[in-house]
Amino acid sequence: MTTPLTTADATALLGVYARVGPLFVAGEGSELIAEDGTRYLDFVAGIAVNALGYNSPVIREAALRALDTGLIHVSNLYRTEPGERLAAELTKAFGGQVFLCNSGAEANEGAFKFARKWSKKTEIVAFSGSFHGRLFASLAATDRPDYRRPFEPLLGGVQIIPLGDIEAATRAITKERTAAVIIEPVQGEGGVRSVADEFLVFLRKRCSETATALIFDEVQCGLGRTGTRRASGWGRS
Ligand SMILES: Cc1ncc(COP(=O)(O)O)c(C=O)c1O
């Protein structure tokens, strides 16, 4: 049995988040269980990303099978089975190829780098109300002044324009300068705001005409959460 935590243990963690409530020691389905045994219905669900719930048998069995192999970390330099199998499954569902990484912000940073390298251009266009993560480039594309201000200057060359404004987007997305446009088909932190299908269809067309990468940030709304594999898939039918 482990020793109980003290106040000193709690303050050992840097206070970058204002944590609330009791100390949780277990989870079951949609409930969290505190150290005194009280069960709480968790409406936060990992900020909407733990769609399978706590202690899902699917995740549990996969994690146990992975531990049984004894392979903990082998670097990106060796082939191992789980990454290749996951990539193949994702490719079957979504097409394309897969870049595995550790977080949503890192996925977006990776997408910006792919876009710059592919387009040989540098600028990025993002939208009002957006949230794309807390790393330097993803924060530069995030419309949250309170998150941005302490860390400025952020990555240059990123414009944030009004969401849904076709005229502003036509001016901002150019063949000469724009490497990528990044958009959440349904904004999460921005307040569960759906982007109009016509605007997504317009962006697809404008990006194709100007050789610009169109990045759909579906960290919150993808992988079936809106009832289709990609939230950006709704406008295509
Ligand atoms: C739309 C969106 N993109 C990116 C991120 C960043 O993901 P992470 O916290 O895993 O870096 C989030 C996190 O909430 C998000 O909602």
The ligand as an SDF file (V2000), in Angstrom:
LIG
                    3D

 16 16  0  0  0  0  0  0  0  0999 V2000
   -9.2830   21.6590  -30.8140 C   0  0  0  0  0  0  0  0  0  0  0  0
   -8.0750   21.3720  -29.9740 C   0  0  0  0  0  0  0  0  0  0  0  0
   -6.8670   21.3300  -30.5760 N   0  0  0  0  0  0  0  0  0  0  0  0
   -5.7480   21.0740  -29.8780 C   0  0  0  0  0  0  0  0  0  0  0  0
   -5.7820   20.8330  -28.5280 C   0  0  0  0  0  0  0  0  0  0  0  0
   -4.5080   20.5780  -27.7780 C   0  0  0  0  0  0  0  0  0  0  0  0
   -4.4320   19.2470  -27.3800 O   0  0  0  0  0  0  0  0  0  0  0  0
   -3.3860   18.8230  -26.2450 P   0  0  0  0  0  0  0  0  0  0  0  0
   -3.9060   19.3870  -24.9580 O   0  0  0  0  0  0  0  0  0  0  0  0
   -3.4230   17.3220  -26.2930 O   0  0  0  0  0  0  0  0  0  0  0  0
   -2.0620   19.3900  -26.6370 O   0  0  0  0  0  0  0  0  0  0  0  0
   -7.0210   20.8460  -27.8530 C   0  0  0  0  0  0  0  0  0  0  0  0
   -7.0920   20.5970  -26.4050 C   0  0  0  0  0  0  0  0  0  0  0  0
   -8.1040   20.7550  -25.7610 O   0  0  0  0  0  0  0  0  0  0  0  0
   -8.1930   21.1440  -28.5960 C   0  0  0  0  0  0  0  0  0  0  0  0
   -9.3810   21.2300  -28.0170 O   0  0  0  0  0  0  0  0  0  0  0  0
  1  2  1  0
  2  3  1  0
  2 15  2  0
  3  4  2  0
  4  5  1  0
  5  6  1  0
  5 12  2  0
  6  7  1  0
  7  8  1  0
  8  9  2  0
  8 10  1  0
  8 11  1  0
 12 13  1  0
 12 15  1  0
 13 14  2  0
 15 16  1  0
M  END
$$$$
